[in-house]
Amino acid sequence: MTELQDQRGRGGPASAARGIGTAPVGAAPIEVRTSIYKMMVEMRDFEKRAYDLFLQGLVKGTSHLGLGQEAVAAGFAAAMRPSDYTFATYRGHNHTLARGAPMAAVMAELMGRQAGLMAGKGGSMHLTSVAHRMMGSYAIVGAHLTIANGAAWSAKLRGTGEVAVCFFGDGTTNIGAFHEALNLAAIWKLPVVFVCENNRWMEYTPISSVTAVAHPAADRARSYGLDPVLVDGNDADATYAAASVALERARAGAGPTLVEAETYRHGGHSRADPGKYRPEAEVQAWLARDPIPLYRARLAESGVDESVLRRIEEAAQSAVDAASAEAAASPPPDFSLVEADVWADGGSSWRR
Ligand SMILES: Cc1ncc(C[n+]2csc(CCOP(=O)(O)OP(=O)(O)O)c2C)c(N)n1
């Protein structure tokens, strides 16, 4: 391996510009790869519909789409065991769906309906489903890295073999909690995988303008005694391969991994942001590397029949139609729920 372990399958526009080589990645079994494609198509259709429903005034509050970043969520989720934990940011729709949370409940949550994942009281930025080991979407940048450490420490003490996987953006690497969490995880050899989804922009600021190194996560790994891992985040085979290695390492007791997945958000930072501050050539270069058509072509090359791919796509559309209708038919949360789930005992008697 070179100084920077480059696990990227094809290399994005950025890597081409920097002349970083491309490394082949071991392909997963074809059933796993078609399931990854299915996940990505469902995420894409779900988020596009969520955006339409936002424009119609039906999705409430703010939301942050992961359009363009699906290969990170899908590749990792496919490699995880059902008992592993996910921690995500406010850009967490894809990660929640990837862990198997029902689409109708996620859509209803975005719409503030009682059938929502948290009875419509959390909304897009707080998606959580403990039953699916989706341990929350965190709006405070960096906060959840230390919480993921807690879950990993608990798993280690209990000897369960569970791994905590924590997703965050490139901007998070300049937050104190990032460094504290990485250091503690390394010292205690915690079974945790930190995944930086480097989409190059932290809100409206390019990460390159505020960071002294080219790879905001990978270039800092050595500071914690970890090997740098850089992966093409738009290549689902590459994210799956990187996830498999990191999860195995964690389960074997070898401690944390810090993965930097290079990717791009197709839209703006949050719901109403058109993202016009980004250079058009950059946007176009990344749109040309959309992870979904790339993966579709790769599967077709690998012998997956066109009819199979089309069935997956039609089924995803039908699932989103059904989920949206079910969510829209649900009422807003009943007032009686106002004090439910606000404290660990499910009530608020502790306040009195
Ligand atoms: C501690 C903290 N500081 C600032 C903010 C405001 N804020 C919300 S999102 C964001 C950008 C984060 O960028 P990044 O980590 O790259 O994630 P991305 O949105 O690209 O997924 C900021 C600064 C916040 N939510 N929390």
The ligand as a Tripos MOL2 file, in Angstrom:
@<TRIPOS>MOLECULE
LIG
   26    27     1     0     0
SMALL
NO_CHARGES

@<TRIPOS>ATOM
      1 C1        -21.6290   22.4290   16.3500 C.3       1 LIG1
      2 C2        -22.3320   23.0010   15.1440 C.ar      1 LIG1
      3 N1        -21.8130   24.0720   14.5210 N.ar      1 LIG1
      4 C3        -22.4160   24.5890   13.4250 C.ar      1 LIG1
      5 C4        -23.5870   24.0460   12.9580 C.ar      1 LIG1
      6 C5        -24.2700   24.6370   11.7180 C.3       1 LIG1
      7 N2        -24.1030   23.6950   10.5880 N.ar      1 LIG1
      8 C6        -25.0890   22.8690   10.2200 C.ar      1 LIG1
      9 S1        -24.6320   21.8750    8.9410 S.2       1 LIG1
     10 C7        -23.1060   22.5570    8.8780 C.ar      1 LIG1
     11 C8        -22.1080   22.0850    7.8470 C.3       1 LIG1
     12 C9        -21.5680   20.7400    8.1240 C.3       1 LIG1
     13 O1        -20.8460   20.2910    7.0160 O.3       1 LIG1
     14 P1        -20.3830   18.8130    6.8830 P.3       1 LIG1
     15 O2        -19.9070   18.2920    8.1930 O.co2     1 LIG1
     16 O3        -19.4080   18.7810    5.7490 O.co2     1 LIG1
     17 O4        -21.6960   17.9860    6.5160 O.3       1 LIG1
     18 P2        -22.6420   18.0230    5.2340 P.3       1 LIG1
     19 O5        -23.7350   19.0060    5.5190 O.co2     1 LIG1
     20 O6        -21.8170   18.3730    4.0470 O.co2     1 LIG1
     21 O7        -23.2170   16.6430    5.1230 O.co2     1 LIG1
     22 C10       -22.9600   23.5490    9.8420 C.ar      1 LIG1
     23 C11       -21.7280   24.3490   10.0160 C.3       1 LIG1
     24 C12       -24.1340   22.9560   13.6610 C.ar      1 LIG1
     25 N3        -25.2760   22.3730   13.2880 N.pl3     1 LIG1
     26 N4        -23.4860   22.4350   14.7340 N.ar      1 LIG1
@<TRIPOS>BOND
     1     1     2 1
     2     2     3 ar
     3     2    26 ar
     4     3     4 ar
     5     4     5 ar
     6     5     6 1
     7     5    24 ar
     8     6     7 1
     9     7     8 ar
    10     7    22 ar
    11     8     9 ar
    12     9    10 ar
    13    10    11 1
    14    10    22 ar
    15    11    12 1
    16    12    13 1
    17    13    14 1
    18    14    15 2
    19    14    16 1
    20    14    17 1
    21    17    18 1
    22    18    19 2
    23    18    20 1
    24    18    21 1
    25    22    23 1
    26    24    25 1
    27    24    26 ar
@<TRIPOS>SUBSTRUCTURE
     1 LIG1         1 GROUP 0 **** ****
